[in-house]
Amino acid sequence: MNITFLVPPCYDNKQPAERSAGCTRVVYPMINIYELSAAATLRETGGHIVDYQDFVFNGTGPASEQAFEDFIRNDNSDAYEIWVVNLSLESDLKAISVIRKYHPETPIVLCGPGGTYFTDRALGGDPNVFVVRGEPELSLLELMDALQKKETPQGIKGISYVGPDGKTINNPSRPLNTDLDALPFPARDLLKGRVYHNPKLKTGPYTTMFISRNCPYRCLYCVPSSMTFAREIEFRKDHPGRKPTIGFRSLDSVKKEIDMLADQGVKAIGFMDDNFIWNEENLRGICDILRPHGIVWGCQARVDAITEPIARLLGESGCRYIDLGIESFDPEILKYIKKGITPEDIHRAIGLLKKYNVPVKLNILIGSSPLETRETVRNTLREAKRLDVDQVMFNIVSPFPGTEYYTICKENGWIKGNEYRPTDVQHESILNLPHISAEEMEKLLFRNNLSYFISPRFIWKQLRRFSSWSEFSAAAKALKLKLFH
């Protein structure tokens, strides 16, 4: 089959949804490595012909919408795939209506957390729309093989579709993939020369990569990457209250991919794992793979994973950023949200990372607990500034369906309108908490970001690290979107 993976235009007059992390709108274009993994499986394992068309990379608005419609009008693919996240769902349904205008019966397959959770809405009663729930690779492959043979998807695990009576059929869930090494490397060649930047790495050519799936911790608000969120939503349907088993790749598999990327000229890698650092032995093995190539890299980790040996390894192996999700410096809030850390843990980890010259980015989440007040937010900003890290990112929590926090907020009537709607966590709140309103959180978010990002200390620290004008320009554009879009 000829299958085209689509990144449709954004039809809601906002910045497009970011489909890799899955919970924000685009600040700078990111590679959806999970979708490229699914594309590679179709091509390398199934022998299908795969194309990838991105209608937001070069901008949004009427020109993007017209380019999409022109492409669809003249295209003759056998099937289309769209990676759907919560923020993109309504816009993607509009894109489906454009496809149907020219191709009334061509199969459309929706992957990602948006379809996994909002299955009926995603299907829209269309018998030629299919949802792949949870991890997509194997279910998507079996579905495409069946469609090629003109067979129904009956019996294919992890698939939802509309039956002859117009009702949704949800096939049983597919067991978690326990052999990530068996997956082909993501089909990055489908990006066709598009150049991506990560302002935190400030060099290129740049790509993303993953070595594991999911995280065992139980933060009640957590929305992990779009792949692992879909995985988690699907797993919890059959295992209420439980977290999915972590999926790992072997060091041998990781080495083969990094060696391949280095041969292709890649100079920077952003690891997309929800939690990158598991233990010293595993990290040492990865650092030993990266070091000979001179690749700079960054990752996400927990503060309680940072020991002195680990901080030293990071500093010696080209780690140019580490994202630490701390959310708050208030000990009672950290306890309530089940973060499993204390303010002392945060200070200790940052001290060790600064000792070994590892740039630190703190991720802070306003409104993650009903204990939040204006003063707890202000205190967190004061602490973040005092620690003098390289970057601080403030967002407002969104009570995503599928999280424990959504249930709590729904039961207590804290959600505006009493129901979730997709929001950009970088700008907007739909929560009125007991001690702080949505409007107050939005004002504090803007003021905190403005106070931090336009400070002379931050500007000078960042300017010294750019290697080219293009990297600086990309970072400046991202900052503008973050603050003012």
MARKOLGU-889724 format. One record per atom (N, C-alpha, C, CB): x, y, z; residue in one letter. Coordinates in steps of 0.1 Angstrom, whole numbers, plus 5000, padded with zeros to 4 digits. Atoms other than C-alpha are relative to their C-alpha. Glycine has a CB too. Layout:
BEGIN
XYZa;...
This chain:
BEGIN
500849885000m;500050005000m;500950135000m;499150005012m;499349874999n;501050364995n;499350085011n;499850084986n;500549944988i;500550535029i;500750135002i;500249905012i;499549874997t;500950905035t;499750045014t;499550104990t;500149954987f;501651025070f;499850164999f;501249975009f;500449865001l;500051375074l;500250085013l;498650014995l;500149904989v;500751665097v;499150114994v;501550055005v;500949915006p;497651865088p;500250155005p;498649965002p;499949864995p;497452245090p;499150025012p;499550104989p;500849974988c;496052405121c;498950094996c;500950075011c;501249935005y;492452525115y;499450085011y;499049904995y;500749934989d;491752685149d;500650145003d;500149925012d;499449874999n;493653015143n;500950025012n;498950105001n;499150004989k;496152925170k;501349944995k;499549935012k;498750075003q;499752805170q;499749855000q;501150035011q;500350145001p;499752435159p;500349925013p;500749944988p;499750094989a;499652155185a;501449944998a;499049905002a;498850075000e;503052015193e;499749855002e;501150055010e;500550145000r;502551635186r;501049905006r;499749964986r;499150094994s;505651485201s;499950005015s;501550044996s;500249994986a;505551605237a;498449995002a;500550135006a;501550025000g;501751635231g;499250095008g;499849875003g;500849924991c;500651885257c;500150154998c;500449965014c;499949855002t;501652225243t;499850034985t;501450045005t;500049965014r;501552425211r;501450034996r;499150134998r;498749995005v;504552465189v;500750135004v;500049994985v;499149894997v;507252695202v;501250004989v;500650005014v;499050025011y;509952555178y;499649864995y;501550015005y;500450135005p;509352265154p;500849895006p;500250004985p;499350124994m;510051925169m;499749884991m;499549985015m;500250125008i;510551595152i;499249905008i;501449934997i;500850104994n;507851345160n;500649864998n;498550004995n;499250125002i;510151055165i;499149875001i;501149995010i;500950114999y;507250825175y;499349974988y;499050035012y;500650025013e;505450875143e;500949944990e;499450134995e;499050055009l;508650815124l;500349855003l;501250085000l;499850144996s;509050485143s;498949914994s;500049985015s;501150075006a;505550375131a;500249994985a;498750075004a;499850005014a;506350475096a;501149904996a;500450154995a;498950105003a;509650275096a;499549865001a;501250035010a;500550144999t;507749965108t;499249964988t;499249995013t;500850035012l;505349995079l;500949974988l;499050114997l;499150015012r;508150035054r;501049885001r;500850134999r;498950104999e;510849805068e;499549865003e;501050045011e;500550134996t;508749525083t;498949964990t;499550015014t;501150035008g;505649545061g;500150024985g;498850085005g;499849985014g;507049645028g;499150114994g;499949884993g;500949905005h;504649935024h;500850124995h;498950045011h;499449885005i;505450255005i;499550125009i;499850034985i;500449904990v;505450545030v;500550144996v;500649975014v;499749865002d;505450925025d;499750085012d;499350064987d;500249924989y;505451205050y;499850154996y;501249995011y;500349875004q;503851545044q;499650095012q;498850004990q;500249914988d;504051825070d;499650144995d;501450015008d;500549885004f;501852125065f;500050115010f;498649984995f;499849894990v;502852325096v;501550045001v;499449965013v;498649974998f;506652315094f;500450144994f;500949894993f;499649875007n;506852615070n;499050115003n;500049984986n;500949894996g;504052815087g;498649965000g;500250124991g;501450034999t;500352825093t;499250114993t;499649995015t;500949905006g;497253015081g;499549954986g;500850134998g;500750035013p;495453025047p;500949934990p;499450124994p;499150065010a;498552935027a;500249855003a;501450075000a;499850144996s;499152615047s;498749924997s;500350005015s;501250075003e;495452525044e;499849974986e;498850085006e;500150025014q;495452575007q;501049904995q;500250144993q;499050105004a;498652375003a;499549865003a;501350035006a;500550144996f;497052085022f;498849964990f;499450015014f;501150045009e;493852095001e;500549974986e;498950115000e;499450035013d;495852114969d;500749864999d;501050114996d;499350135000f;497951814979f;498949895000f;500949995013f;501050114999i;494851604989i;499349994987i;499050045012i;500750015013r;493051694957r;500749924990r;499750144995r;499250065011n;495851564935n;500749875005n;501050104996n;499350124995d;497051274957d;499249884998d;500350025015d;500750125002n;496250914952n;500549895010n;500149954986n;499550104990s;497550744984s;498949905003s;500450075013s;501050114997d;495850414994d;499550025014d;500749874999d;500449984986a;495650535031a;500850125005a;500249875009a;499449884993y;496450835053y;500149975015y;499250134998y;499950014985e;497750845089e;500250145005e;501349915003e;499949874993i;497451135113i;500349965015i;498850094999i;499650024986w;499151145148w;499250115008w;501550015003w;500949904994v;496451305170v;500350015015v;498549954998v;499949974985v;496951475204v;498850085004v;501350075003v;501249934996n;494351635225n;499850144994n;500050025015n;500049875005l;495251985213l;499750014985l;501250075003l;500150005014s;495051885177s;498749944995s;501149934993s;501150085004l;491851675177l;499050074991l;499349945012l;501149935008e;489251925165e;500550054987e;499550125009e;499449965013s;491652065139s;500249894991s;501350075003s;499850125008d;492451715127d;498749954994d;500649895008d;501350045005l;488751645123l;499650094988l;498950015011l;500249915011k;488551945100k;500849954988k;500350155003k;499250055011a;491451805080a;499449874994a;501449975006a;500750125005i;489551475077i;498950034991i;499549915012i;501149965009s;486651655062s;500550054987s;499250115007s;499449975013v;488951795036v;500449884992v;501350095002v;499650135007i;490251445028i;498749944994i;500749915009i;501350075005r;486651315025r;499450084988r;499050005012r;500549925011k;485851595001k;500449954986k;500450155001k;499450055012y;488151434975y;500149855000y;501350064998y;499850154999h;488551074988h;499049955010h;501549975004h;501050044991p;485250965003p;500249875008p;498749994993p;499950134994e;486350605011e;501449965003e;499449904991e;498650044998t;490150615014t;500249985015t;501050114995t;499850024986p;491150465048p;500850115007p;500649875003p;499249904992i;492350725074i;500249935014i;499250145001i;499650064987v;494150595105v;500550105009v;501149894997v;499649914990l;494550795136l;500749935012l;498750085006l;499250064989c;497350715161c;500250115011c;501449964995c;499849904990g;498350895193g;499050005012g;500250134994g;500949994988p;496750985227p;498650064997p;500650075011p;501349945003g;493951195211g;498949894996g;500150104990g;500950115004g;492350895194g;499849895010g;500549944987g;500050114990t;493250655222t;498950045011t;501349985006t;501049964990y;491150855247y;498750044994y;500650125008y;501249955006f;488551035225f;499649924988f;500150154996f;500150105011t;487950725204t;498750034991t;500049865005t;501349985008d;484250785194d;500150134992d;498850005010d;499949875007r;484951155186r;500949994988r;500450115010r;499050015011a;487951065165a;499449924988a;501249935005a;500550085011l;486050795145l;498950084993l;499449875006l;501049925007g;483151035138g;498949924992g;500650104991g;501050085007g;480850745127g;500449964986g;498850084999g;499550035014d;483050705095d;500549865000d;501150104996d;499550145000p;483450335086p;501449984994p;499049924992p;498650015006n;486750415068n;501050085008n;499950044986n;499049944990v;488350585098v;500349895010v;499550135006v;499650104990f;490350365122f;500950075010f;500749884993f;499149954990v;491950445155v;500949895005v;499150055012v;499050094995v;495150275166v;500250055014v;501349994992v;499949964986r;495050285204r;501449955006r;498949945009r;498850044993g;498250285226g;501250004991g;499849865006g;498850015009e;501550185210e;499649964986e;501049895006e;500650025013p;500950205173p;500749904991p;500050134993p;499350065011e;503650015155e;499449874995e;501449975004e;500450135004l;502449655155l;498550004996l;500249905011l;501449995003s;498749735155s;499850074986s;499250075010s;500049935013l;499249975126l;500449924988l;500850135000l;499550095011l;501249725106l;498949894997l;501249935005l;501050105003e;498549455110e;498850064993e;499649935013e;501249935006l;495749705101l;500350034985l;499750135008l;499749975014m;497549815069m;500049874992m;501350084999m;500050135008d;498149455059d;498649954997d;500849895008d;501450055002a;494449375064a;499350094990a;499250015014a;500649915010l;493349685045l;500549974986l;500250145004l;499450035014q;495649595016q;499349874994q;501549975001q;500650125004k;493949255015k;498450014999k;500349885009k;501449985000k;490449415017k;499349925011k;499449974987k;500650074989e;489849245050e;499650105011e;501049905006e;500449924988t;488149385081t;501049995011t;498549965005t;499150014989p;490149465112p;499649925012p;500450145004p;500550094990q;488249215132q;501149925006q;498849914996q;498950084994g;490649055157g;501350065001g;500149884992g;498749934999i;493449305153i;500050085013i;500350104988i;500049944987k;494349405188k;500450155000k;501049925010k;499749864999g;494449775197g;499450094990g;501550024999g;500749925010i;492149885169i;498650035004i;500149924987i;501449964998s;488850075171s;499550044986s;499850115010s;500549975013y;486550115141y;498450005001y;500549914989y;501550005000v;482850165132v;499549884993v;499550134993v;500650125005g;480849855127g;498950024990g;499549915011g;501049995010p;478149785101p;498750075006p;499649874994p;501249944994d;475449905126d;500350145004d;499649925012d;499749864996g;477250245131g;500550015014g;498850084998g;499549994986k;478450155166k;501549975000k;499349905009k;498650014999t;482050175177t;500449865005t;500650105009t;499450134996i;483949835179i;501450035005i;500049904988i;498749994994n;486849845203n;500649865002n;499950075014n;499350134998n;489049535198n;500850005013n;500949974988n;499250014988p;490949405228p;501350084999p;500249865004p;498749925000s;494049605238s;501149904996s;500350055014s;498850085003r;497449485225r;500950005012r;500750064987r;499150004989p;499849375251p;501250094998p;500649865003p;498949915002l;502749615257l;501249934992l;500550045014l;498950055007n;505649585234n;501249985009n;500450104988n;498950024990t;508449425254t;501449984992t;499849875008t;498750015008d;511049415225d;500250124991d;499949874992d;499849885008l;511849765215l;501149994990l;500250125009l;498950035009d;515049635199d;499549954986d;501049915006d;500550065013a;512949465172a;499450104991a;498949895003a;500549895008l;511649795160l;501150064991l;499350115008l;499049945008p;513449945130p;500250155005p;499650014985p;499749864996f;515150285136f;499050094993f;501450044997f;501049905006p;512750585129p;500450044986p;499950125009p;499849975014a;512450675093a;500250154998a;498849964991a;499749865000r;514151015096r;500150064986r;501250035008r;499949965014d;514751025058d;498750064995d;500549894992d;501349945005l;511051105054l;499950155002l;498949925006l;500049854997l;511751455068l;500550084988l;500750035012l;499649935013k;513251535034k;500850135001k;498750024992k;499149884999g;515951775044g;499550115009g;500250054987g;500449904991r;513851975068r;501050015012r;498649975006r;499049984990v;516252135093v;499350045013v;501050114996v;500649974987y;515252125130y;501150055010y;499449875006y;499149944990h;516752325159h;499549975014h;500250154997h;500450014986n;516752275196n;500750125007n;500349875007n;499349894994p;517452615213p;500949975012p;499050115004p;499250044989k;518852435243k;501349944997k;499249915009k;498750075004l;521552255223l;500850104991l;499749884992l;499349895007k;522352555200k;501149954990k;500750095010k;499250055010t;524052345174t;499349894991t;501449945005t;500650095008g;523252105146g;501049944990g;498850064992g;501350065002p;522451895126p;499549935013p;499949914988p;500750054988y;519951795153y;498949904997y;499450125008y;501250095001t;517551505158t;499649965014t;500449884992t;500450054987t;515651335186t;500149854999t;498650045003t;499850154998m;515850975199m;499349965013m;501549974999m;500550054988f;514250755225f;500749865003f;498549985000f;499450134996i;515750465245i;499149925009i;501450025006i;500950074991s;512850375267s;498650054998s;500450015015s;501449955000r;509050415271r;499449995014r;499249914990r;500749994987n;507150525302n;500950035012n;499249885002n;499349964988c;508150615337c;499249945011c;500050165002c;500750074990p;507250425369p;499450095011p;500949905007p;500449914989y;506550735391y;498550044998y;500950125001y;501449995000r;503050835400r;499550155002r;499449925011r;500449864999c;502851215397c;498550014995c;501050094992c;501550015003l;499051275397l;499650084988l;499250035012l;500349915011y;499051545370y;500649964987y;500350145003y;499050025010c;501551385347c;499449964986c;501049905004c;500250035014v;501151395309v;501449974994v;499250114992v;498750025006p;504151215295p;500050034985p;500449855003p;500049985014s;505251225259s;498849934993s;501349944994s;501350055006s;502451155234s;500049854998s;499850074987s;499950145002m;503650805227m;499749935014m;501449954995m;500250084987t;503850695264t;498750045007t;501150035009t;501349974994f;500650885273f;498949914993f;499650154997f;500950095007a;498750685246a;500249865006a;500350004985a;499750134994r;500450375260r;499449985014r;501649985001r;500550004987e;499450465295e;498550005001e;500550125008e;501550005001i;495850545287i;499449874997i;499550114990i;500550135005e;495350215269e;500349905011e;500749964987e;499750104990f;497050015296f;499150015012f;501550015005f;500849984988r;494950165324r;498549954998r;500050145004r;501350045002k;491750055307k;499849865005k;499750004985k;500050134994d;492549695317d;500649985013d;500649904990d;499350014987h;494649765347h;499850135008h;501549984997h;500249874993p;493050055367p;500950025011p;498549995005p;499149964989g;495350235390g;501549964998g;499549955012g;498750055001r;498450075376r;500750074989r;500049854996r;499249945010k;501350205355k;500549894991k;501250085006k;499450115009p;502650025324p;501449975003p;499950064985p;498650054999t;505849825325t;500950094991t;500149854996t;499149925007i;508750025314i;500649924988i;501250065009i;499450075012g;510049935279g;501450064998g;499250024987g;498649965002f;513849955274f;500649954987f;500949965012f;499150055011r;516249925245r;501349965006r;500150114989r;498750044996s;519549745248s;501050104996s;500349864994s;498949915003l;522849935248l;500549974986l;501149995010l;499550035014d;523749745216d;499150074990d;499949854998d;500949945009s;520649875199s;500250154999s;498549975003s;499849854999v;521250235211v;501350034993v;500150045015v;498849975007k;524850215199k;499950004985k;501149895005k;500250015015k;523850105164k;499350134995k;499249884996k;500749885005e;521450395161e;500950135001e;498750025008e;499249884998i;523850655175i;501250004990i;500650015014i;498950025010d;526750525153d;499550044986d;500649865000d;500649975013m;524350555123m;499850154998m;498749924998m;500349865000l;523350905132l;501350084998l;499350055012l;498749935001a;526951015136a;500649994986a;501149945010a;499550015014d;527850875102d;499250094990d;499849854995d;500949915008q;524951085088q;500350155003q;498649975002q;499649864997g;526551395103g;499350075011g;499850084988g;500749944989v;524251445133v;501050045011v;499049905006v;499149944990k;525951665159k;499350025014k;500650134995k;500749974988a;523151705185a;498849915001a;499650155001a;501150094998i;520551465200i;499250055012i;500549865001i;500949984989g;517551545222g;499349875004g;499050114998g;500650134996f;516551225241f;498650035006f;500949935010f;501449974997m;512751225244m;499449915011m;499249994988m;500550094989d;512450965272d;499450085011d;501149915005d;500749934989d;510051065300d;501050005012d;498849935004d;499050004989n;512850965324n;501349934994n;499549925013n;498850065007f;516350915309f;501049935009f;500750124992f;498950054991i;518550845339i;499449895009i;500750115008i;500550114992w;517850505355w;501049965011w;499649884992w;498950044991n;521150415371n;501350034994n;499949845003n;498749965005e;524850485368e;500549914989e;500950005012e;499550095009e;525650175349e;499550024986e;499849855004e;500749985013n;523150235321n;500550134994n;498550005001n;499649875005l;524050605318l;501550004996l;499950105011l;498650015004r;527750525317r;500249934986r;500949925010r;500050075013g;527150285288g;499650104988g;499149885000g;500549915011i;525250555268i;501050114998i;498650065004i;499049895001c;527850825276c;501349944992c;500550055014c;498850065008d;530650585263d;499749994985d;500349865006d;500450015014i;528650545231i;500150144993i;498649954998i;500149865006l;528150925226l;501450074999l;499150085009l;498749924998r;531651055237r;500949994987r;500749955012r;499150005011p;533750935207p;499550084988p;500249864995p;500549935012h;531451105182h;499950155003h;498649954997h;500149864997g;531551445200g;498650064998g;500950074990g;501449955001i;527751465199i;499650065013i;499049884997i;500649934988v;526151715223v;498649955001v;500150154999v;501450064998w;522851605238w;499450055013w;500249855001w;500849964988g;520151665264g;499049905003g;499450144998g;501050104996c;517551475283c;499150065011c;500749875005c;500949974988q;514851475310q;500349905011q;498550004996q;499750094989a;515451335344a;499450055013a;501549985002a;500549974986r;514351335381r;501250055008r;499249895006r;499049954991v;516251525407v;500649895009v;499550125008v;499450114991d;516551215429d;500849904993d;498849935007d;499150095008a;518451035401a;501450065000a;499549984986a;498749945002i;521351285403i;500849985012i;499850164998i;498950034990t;524251155423t;501350074995t;500249855003t;498849935004e;527751295422e;500749924988e;501050005011e;499450075012p;529051015398p;499250024988p;500049855003p;500849975012i;526051075375i;500250144995i;498549975004i;499849875004a;526551445375a;501450014993a;500050105012a;498750005007r;530251385366r;499949944986r;501049935009r;500250065013l;529251155338l;499450094990l;499249875001l;500749905008l;526851415324l;501050114995l;498850055007l;499149895004g;529451685325g;501149964991g;500650065013g;498950045009e;532151485308e;499649944987e;500849895008e;500450075012s;530051345280s;499250084990s;499249885004s;500649915010g;528651645262g;498550035003g;500149944987g;501349974996c;525351685281c;499850155001c;499549935013c;500149855001r;524252045272r;498750055007r;500150044986r;501149964992y;520952045291y;499449885007y;498950074991y;500850104993i;519051845316i;498750065005i;500849935012i;501349944996d;515351915321d;499649935013d;498949974989d;500550054987l;514251865357l;498650055003l;501050045011l;501449974997g;510551855364g;499950015015g;499049904995g;500149994985i;510352005399i;498650055004i;501150105005i;501349964999e;506952175396e;499850115011e;499149895003e;500249904990s;507152365429s;501249985010s;498649995007s;499150014989f;509452445458f;499349985014f;500950125001f;500850014988d;506652405483d;499949855004d;498650064998d;500050154996p;507052075503p;498749945001p;500749995014p;501350064999e;503352025509e;499449984986e;499150105008e;500550025014i;502552075472i;500749884994i;500350124991i;499250125005l;505351825463l;499449875005l;501550025003l;500650124994k;503851575487k;498649974994k;499950025015k;501450025005y;500251625474y;500149944986y;499250135001y;500050045014i;501151575438i;500849874998i;500650114991i;499450135001k;503051255446k;501350004992k;499149894995k;498749995007k;506351385432k;501149925005k;500450155000k;499050094995g;508451185455g;501350075003g;500249884991g;498849924997i;510951465461i;499750115010i;500650054987i;500149894991t;511651745485t;500850124995t;500549965015t;499249895004p;512952095481p;501549985002p;499650135008p;498650034998e;516251965496e;500649924989e;500149935014e;499650085012d;516451705468d;500350094988d;499049904997d;499949915011i;516051985443i;501450085001i;498850104998i;498849924998h;518852205458h;501249914998h;499950065014h;498850095001r;521251905461r;500349974986r;499749875009r;499850045014a;520751795425a;500650114992a;498749954994a;499549885008i;521252145411i;501450035004i;499050125002i;498649974995g;524352195432g;501049914993g;500149995015g;499150105006l;525851875418l;500250034985l;499549865002l;499949985015l;525051955382l;500850134997l;498550014994l;499249885002k;526452305385k;501449985002k;499450125009k;498650034997k;529552165400k;500749944988k;500149905012k;499450065012y;530151965368y;499650074987y;499749855000y;500249915011n;529052245345n;498949944990n;501250024992n;501150065008v;525852065333v;498950115000v;499549865005v;501149915001p;523252325321p;498749955005p;499950064986p;501250054994v;520052295340v;498850084996v;500150005016v;501349935003k;516452375329k;499049945010k;499649974985k;501050034991l;513852375356l;498650014994l;500050085013l;501450005005n;510252285346n;499150025012n;499649884992n;500849974988i;507752445370i;498550014995i;500450145006i;501450025004l;504052375369l;499150085010l;499649854999l;500949924991i;501552635383i;498749935001i;499950154995i;501450064998g;498352495398g;499949855000g;499250054989g;500050145000s;499352135401s;499349945013s;501449954999s;500650054987s;497652115436s;499050115004s;501149985010s;500949904994p;494652275453p;500650085011p;498849935005p;499249934989l;497252395479l;500650124994l;501049915006l;499449895006e;498552645453e;499450135004e;500049984985e;500449864997t;498353015462t;500950094992t;500050035015t;499149905007r;499753335448r;501450005007r;499450145001r;498750004993e;502453315475e;500849884997e;499750015015e;499150115003t;503552965467t;500650014986t;499149875001t;499449975014v;503953065430v;501150105001v;498950054991v;499049904999r;505853375439r;501349945007r;499550125008r;498850064993n;508153175463n;500749914991n;499549935013n;499350095010t;508852925436t;500850084990t;499049914993t;499249915009l;509953205413l;501250055007l;499150114995l;498949944992r;512153355440r;501149895001r;499650055014r;499050114998e;513853015446e;500749974987e;499349885006e;499450045013a;514352945409a;501050114996a;498850004989a;499149905003k;515953285404k;501349995009k;499450145002k;498950014991r;518153235435r;501049894996r;499549985014r;499250115003l;519452905422l;500950034987l;499249884998l;499249955012d;520753085390d;500349884990d;501350065005d;499850115010v;520152785366v;500050064986v;498949895002v;499949955013d;520452815329d;498650044994d;500649904991d;501349965006q;516652825321q;498949955010q;499949944986q;501150044992v;513352805339v;498850014991v;499850095013v;501250005008m;510152715321m;498749995009m;500049884989m;501350004993f;506752805337f;498949964991f;499850135007f;501350035006n;503552635326n;498949995010n;500249864992n;501250024991i;500052595340i;499549864998i;498950114997i;500550135001v;498752255347v;498749994992v;499949935014v;501350035006s;496052115325s;499549875005s;500150004984s;500450134994p;493851845340p;499649904988p;498750025009p;500250085011f;494251605311f;499249885003f;501349954994f;500750134998p;491651325309p;501049884999p;498949984989p;499150114999g;493351005318g;501050015011g;500749984987g;499249984989t;495251155347t;499250005013t;500850134999t;500750004987e;494451125384e;499550145004e;501049955011e;500449864996y;494351505387y;498750044993y;501250104996y;501349975007y;491551525361y;498849955008y;500049934986y;501050054992t;489451305383t;499750085012t;500349855004t;500149914988i;490151515414i;499350134996i;501450025006i;500549875004c;489451835396c;498549994996c;500850074989c;501450025004k;486251705380k;499149985012k;499949884990k;500950034989e;484851575412e;499850125009e;500649885009e;500149894991n;485551895431n;499550134993n;501350035005n;500549895007g;484152125404g;501050114997g;498850055007g;499049905002w;487452305398w;500250044985w;501349965006w;499849985014i;487252285360i;499050104995i;500049874992i;500949905005k;485752595343k;499149934990k;500850114993k;501050065009g;482552485325g;499849855004g;500550004986g;500250134995n;482852155345n;500549894991n;498649985004n;499550105009e;484551975316e;501350054994e;499049964990e;498749975007y;488051955301y;499850054986y;500949885000y;499849975014r;488852135269r;501550024998r;499150134996r;498649995002p;492252135253p;500550155002p;500449964986p;499549874998t;494352435264t;501549994998t;499750055014t;498649995001d;497852555258d;500650035013d;500450124989d;499649994986v;499552505291v;501150115001v;500649875005v;499149904999q;502052775282q;499450145002q;500950014987q;500649875000h;499453045283h;498650005008h;499750054986h;501450004996e;495952935295e;499749905011e;499149984988e;500450094990s;494252785325s;498549984999s;500350055014s;501450024999i;490852615328i;499649965014i;499549894990i;500250044986l;491152565366l;499850125009l;501249915005l;500149904989n;489752775394n;500149925012n;498550074999n;499750084988l;491352625424l;499650075013l;501649975001l;500549944988p;490352695460p;500650135004p;500149915012p;499349884995h;492952965467h;500650084988h;501149965009h;499449925011i;493853085432i;499149974987i;501549974997i;500950025012s;491753145400s;500849984988s;499150134999s;499450025013a;492453065364a;500750134995a;499049954990a;499549875004e;492853435357e;501350045007e;499050115001e;498849964992e;495353485385e;501249914996e;499749985015e;498950085005m;497453185373m;500550054987m;499549854999m;499649965013e;497553315338e;500950135001e;498850034991e;499249884998k;498753655350k;501449975007k;499250105009k;498850034994l;501353505373l;501049934990l;499849915012l;499250075010l;502553275345l;500750104991l;499249914991l;499549905009f;503053575321f;501150085007f;499050094994f;499149924993r;504753785347r;501349935004r;499450065013r;498850084996n;507053505359n;500949984988n;499649875006n;499250025012n;508153425323n;500750134996n;499149944989n;499449885005l;508653785314l;501250045010l;498950115000l;498949964990s;510653855347s;501249914998s;499449985014s;498850095001y;512853555340y;500750024987y;499649865002y;499450015013f;513453555303f;500550144994f;499049954990f;499449875005i;514153935298i;501050055010i;498950104998i;499049954990s;516553955328s;501350004993s;500049915012s;498749995006p;520054065318p;500849885002p;500750125005p;499250124997r;521553765335r;499649884990r;499749955014r;500450115009f;519453515314f;500550034986f;498549985000f;499649965014i;520153705281i;501549984998i;499650144997i;498650015002w;523853725286w;500549855001w;500750085011w;499650144999k;524153365297k;499749924987k;499349935012k;500450075013q;522353245265q;500850054988q;498550024998q;499349945011l;524053475241l;501449944998l;500150155001l;498750055000r;527453335250r;500149864994r;500750005013r;500050145003r;526452985240r;499649974985r;499149925009r;500450025014f;525153025204f;501249994991f;499050114995f;498950025009s;527352895176s;499850064987s;500349854999s;500349945013s;525653065147s;498850095001s;499749894989s;501249915000w;523153335138w;498749934998w;500250114989w;501250075002s;520653085126s;499549935012s;500249894989s;500450064988e;520652905159e;499450115010e;501249935007e;500549894992f;520153245177f;498650044995f;501050125000f;501349965006s;517353335153s;498949915004s;500150024985s;501150104996a;515453015160a;499750015014a;500649854996a;500249994986a;515853055197a;499250135003a;501350005008a;500749884997a;514653415196a;498549994996a;500650124992a;501450025004k;511553315176k;499249915010k;500049934986k;500750094990a;510753035201a;499750085013a;501049885003a;500349924988l;511053285230l;498850094998l;501350075004l;501249915003k;508653525213k;498749935001k;500250064986k;501350085000l;506053255208l;499749965015l;500249874992l;500250044986k;506553135244k;499450125008k;501349965006k;500549894991l;505953485259l;498850064995l;501150105000l;501049915005f;503553655236f;498949944991f;500650114993f;501050055010h;501653425212h;498649975007h;500549874994h;
